[in-house]
Amino acid sequence: METRADDFYPTRLERPIDAFERKDPVIHSQGKQRSDGPLSETELARYERDGFLVFNNFLDQDTVRRFREDLRAYENDDAVLRSEGTITEPGKQEIRSVFGIHELSARFDRLTRDSRILDMLHQLLGSDAYIHQSRINFKPGFHGKGFDWHSDFETWHAEDGMPRMRAVSFSIALTDNTPFNGPLMLIPGSHKTFVPCVGRTPEDNYQSSLKKQELGVPNDQALKQMADQHGIQAPTGPAGSLIIFECNTLHASNANMSPWPRSNLFFVYNSVENQLVQPFCGNKPRPDFLGNRTNTAALQPIAAPDLRHTG
């Protein structure tokens, strides 16, 4: 497939090419917009260096408990289980992920517009933002499978048509994340380099890749080089903790071999100035629950949202 003139990050290629330095800034705000927000200059510098930030106790335990009650209800809701946005483990009926979670629950929707989150987004993205994707990843005790190493941006660019690196994920732990239950692993500094991947993307690739990703995974040599250079970190913390990570930060997680479940909530925010175009892999766009093209107006903040009620 011929590379498009507007494709600054070619990937899913017939033959491998070398990794290269990203062409976009990590932090898109400048001047007063950069300094006038909740993130300190020290935190901004750490995000620019590492590609992620960690905050314990972002949500209080009572709020987390109410979210977990919602999760238990979804696990027993036939309509949710039958939804195209619900992904089960390979060969099983155990839930792996539920996408479009902010559209299932008013409580989750209100959280996406928490003023604390949107104020941080303005500092990082330098603009208003909208929800590109939301999901909950489940890892039941003993049986929860892992997620392979990948850059989210590589997939969103190839399969959704996200033009530039101007998106960020907010991951909130709804259970304790320990060293034993498959916490998120990140390679600090990897966000500064784009690793093109090899392989033609079949139509509707998401139907298999969301169960086990095989395309869009960097080769072993590139991953080893990144890990040797930067190391690997696996932040842990109590339920309610928040990890903010840049869209190109390489990350993965191991299977959960412990008896303790792990569930994390993900909100992916894209700049309103980075709207999706035709997917760069040449296929039709993925469904809206994976790459939102419909509701892309700037999110409006809710000061101190009441998360106690489902609404």
NUDRENFI-813604 format. One record per residue (C-alpha): x, y, z; residue in one letter. Coordinates in steps of 0.05 Angstrom, whole numbers, padded with zeros to 5 digits, always signed. Layout:
BEGIN
XYZA/...
This chain:
BEGIN
+00000+00000+00000M/+00027+00068-00020E/+00040+00117+00038T/-00006+00177+00038R/+00023+00247+00036A/-00012+00264+00102D/+00016+00202+00137D/+00070+00225+00185F/+00074+00157+00220Y/+00074+00101+00168P/+00060+00032+00197T/+00030-00036+00179R/+00082-00040+00124L/+00103-00096+00077E/+00175-00093+00101R/+00205-00065+00165P/+00234+00005+00171I/+00273+00035+00229D/+00239+00068+00288A/+00243+00144+00285F/+00234+00205+00331E/+00163+00230+00340R/+00144+00291+00299K/+00097+00321+00350D/+00109+00355+00418P/+00094+00315+00481V/+00062+00374+00515I/+00022+00418+00468H/+00008+00478+00512S/+00054+00538+00519Q/+00062+00599+00563G/+00004+00615+00609K/-00037+00555+00585Q/+00020+00509+00607R/+00031+00542+00674S/-00042+00558+00691D/-00066+00489+00712G/-00064+00435+00766P/-00001+00400+00741L/+00063+00431+00768S/+00123+00445+00724E/+00158+00386+00758T/+00100+00340+00739E/+00098+00367+00668L/+00172+00356+00661A/+00164+00284+00686R/+00108+00271+00637Y/+00150+00300+00581E/+00209+00255+00601R/+00173+00190+00619D/+00107+00193+00580G/+00064+00181+00642F/+00045+00206+00711L/+00017+00169+00772V/-00029+00197+00826F/-00053+00154+00884N/-00123+00164+00913N/-00151+00205+00856F/-00219+00177+00874L/-00242+00165+00945D/-00259+00094+00967Q/-00334+00107+00972D/-00336+00130+00899T/-00294+00070+00877V/-00342+00023+00913R/-00401+00052+00874R/-00365+00042+00808F/-00349-00030+00827R/-00423-00041+00841E/-00437-00018+00770D/-00385-00067+00744L/-00418-00125+00779R/-00484-00106+00749A/-00454-00104+00679Y/-00424-00173+00687E/-00494-00200+00699N/-00530-00158+00646D/-00548-00199+00585D/-00554-00137+00541A/-00483-00116+00560V/-00456-00186+00549L/-00487-00189+00479R/-00463-00119+00460S/-00411-00114+00404E/-00372-00069+00452G/-00363-00126+00502T/-00301-00168+00489I/-00293-00236+00521T/-00230-00276+00534E/-00207-00321+00477P/-00248-00385+00478G/-00286-00364+00540K/-00346-00323+00561Q/-00309-00284+00615E/-00309-00209+00601I/-00242-00181+00579R/-00264-00109+00563S/-00327-00067+00558V/-00321-00009+00510F/-00363+00054+00508G/-00371+00052+00583I/-00386+00127+00589H/-00448+00115+00545E/-00473+00059+00590L/-00473+00098+00655S/-00487+00170+00674A/-00438+00162+00731R/-00381+00143+00684F/-00402+00198+00636D/-00398+00250+00692R/-00328+00226+00710L/-00304+00238+00639T/-00321+00312+00649R/-00291+00319+00719D/-00261+00389+00720S/-00197+00361+00751R/-00187+00317+00690I/-00205+00369+00638L/-00159+00421+00670D/-00101+00372+00664M/-00121+00356+00593L/-00117+00430+00573H/-00045+00432+00599Q/-00024+00368+00563L/-00062+00375+00497L/-00064+00451+00492G/-00137+00450+00471S/-00206+00424+00488D/-00216+00349+00480A/-00269+00296+00468Y/-00274+00222+00485I/-00241+00181+00430H/-00253+00115+00468Q/-00273+00091+00537S/-00269+00021+00566R/-00261-00022+00627I/-00209-00078+00626N/-00224-00137+00670F/-00174-00187+00697K/-00208-00239+00741P/-00165-00275+00792G/-00126-00335+00766F/-00155-00329+00695H/-00146-00258+00670G/-00103-00256+00607K/-00050-00204+00592G/-00044-00150+00539F/+00015-00150+00491D/+00065-00093+00484W/+00038-00037+00439H/+00031+00037+00427S/-00042+00058+00428D/-00027+00112+00378F/-00001+00061+00327E/-00069+00027+00327T/-00110+00091+00330W/-00069+00120+00272H/-00072+00058+00228A/-00142+00033+00242E/-00179+00097+00265D/-00144+00152+00225G/-00118+00193+00284M/-00070+00239+00247P/-00022+00264+00302R/+00003+00247+00372M/-00045+00292+00409R/-00084+00244+00453A/-00077+00218+00524V/-00105+00161+00567S/-00130+00168+00638F/-00131+00100+00673S/-00165+00095+00740I/-00157+00033+00783A/-00223+00005+00808L/-00187-00049+00847T/-00120-00049+00882D/-00063-00056+00831N/-00009-00100+00861T/+00054-00131+00833P/+00016-00197+00830F/-00049-00183+00792N/-00022-00160+00725G/-00012-00085+00734P/+00001-00039+00675L/+00074-00040+00653M/+00103+00020+00616L/+00170+00035+00583I/+00188+00106+00606P/+00213+00150+00549G/+00187+00104+00495S/+00135+00156+00475H/+00190+00197+00442K/+00201+00144+00388T/+00151+00115+00338F/+00161+00042+00322V/+00130+00023+00254P/+00099-00046+00251C/+00096-00097+00195V/+00035-00131+00166G/-00026-00116+00125R/-00088-00100+00168T/-00147-00144+00149P/-00217-00114+00149E/-00251-00117+00217D/-00184-00135+00250N/-00212-00110+00316Y/-00256-00171+00322Q/-00195-00214+00336S/-00143-00162+00359S/-00184-00141+00420L/-00180-00213+00445K/-00107-00222+00427K/-00067-00169+00390Q/-00019-00195+00337E/-00015-00137+00288L/+00010-00070+00312G/+00058-00103+00361V/+00131-00079+00357P/+00182-00132+00341N/+00223-00164+00397D/+00287-00129+00377Q/+00255-00059+00380A/+00222-00075+00447L/+00287-00102+00477K/+00325-00041+00454Q/+00273+00005+00486M/+00271-00034+00551A/+00347-00038+00555D/+00352+00037+00544Q/+00295+00060+00589H/+00276+00002+00635G/+00205-00019+00652I/+00160+00008+00707Q/+00096-00023+00734A/+00061+00028+00779P/+00020-00002+00835T/-00028+00031+00883G/-00096+00027+00917P/-00163+00028+00882A/-00177+00100+00861G/-00106+00112+00835S/-00097+00147+00769L/-00045+00136+00714I/-00041+00187+00658I/-00002+00162+00598F/+00015+00192+00530E/-00015+00160+00469C/+00051+00133+00442N/+00079+00105+00508T/+00093+00030+00499L/+00055-00010+00551H/+00031-00081+00566A/+00007-00123+00624S/+00018-00194+00647N/-00035-00247+00660A/-00066-00245+00729N/-00041-00308+00765M/-00062-00282+00833S/-00129-00296+00867P/-00145-00221+00867W/-00182-00189+00808P/-00158-00126+00774R/-00204-00077+00738S/-00181-00012+00708N/-00223+00043+00676L/-00195+00079+00614F/-00216+00145+00585F/-00180+00164+00521V/-00182+00238+00504Y/-00165+00266+00436N/-00155+00340+00419S/-00212+00372+00382V/-00158+00397+00335E/-00137+00325+00319N/-00202+00297+00290Q/-00201+00229+00257L/-00191+00222+00182V/-00194+00161+00137Q/-00155+00104+00170P/-00083+00102+00147F/-00084+00027+00138C/-00133+00037+00080G/-00192+00001+00112N/-00260+00027+00131K/-00264+00061+00200P/-00274+00018+00261R/-00341+00024+00299P/-00353+00087+00340D/-00344+00051+00406F/-00270+00041+00387L/-00257+00106+00349G/-00310+00159+00362N/-00327+00201+00300R/-00397+00223+00321T/-00394+00260+00388N/-00331+00301+00380T/-00353+00368+00410A/-00309+00395+00466A/-00326+00365+00534L/-00353+00415+00583Q/-00328+00409+00655P/-00369+00391+00715I/-00343+00421+00779A/-00339+00369+00835A/-00386+00320+00799P/-00433+00280+00842D/-00413+00208+00827L/-00458+00176+00879R/-00518+00166+00834H/-00523+00129+00769T/-00573+00178+00741G/
